[in-house]
Amino acid sequence: MKQRCETNGTKLLNHFAGKLNPVHGRIFERCQASYSWAAYQSEWVTDIVSQGGA
């Protein structure tokens, strides 16, 4: 029986965002800004996680 994979989607998406935009911290060092994820992006997380291994 396969085990259910659970992950923190926000943490995972922020990790990918950091890889795609490595200068985000420098751009927003004077005013803190973070990414805000919606259901559309969370669908991508499930696709990435389900493709990750089995």
Contacts in CASP RR format, 6 or more apart in sequence:
PFRMAT RR
TARGET T0000
AUTHOR 0000-0000-0000
METHOD contacts of the structure
MODEL  1
MKQRCETNGTKLLNHFAGKLNPVHGRIFERCQASYSWAAYQSEWVTDIVS
QGGA
2 54 0 8 1.000
5 49 0 8 1.000
5 50 0 8 1.000
7 45 0 8 1.000
7 49 0 8 1.000
9 37 0 8 1.000
9 42 0 8 1.000
9 45 0 8 1.000
10 37 0 8 1.000
12 45 0 8 1.000
12 48 0 8 1.000
12 49 0 8 1.000
13 35 0 8 1.000
13 37 0 8 1.000
13 41 0 8 1.000
13 42 0 8 1.000
13 44 0 8 1.000
13 45 0 8 1.000
14 34 0 8 1.000
14 35 0 8 1.000
16 48 0 8 1.000
17 24 0 8 1.000
17 35 0 8 1.000
18 24 0 8 1.000
END
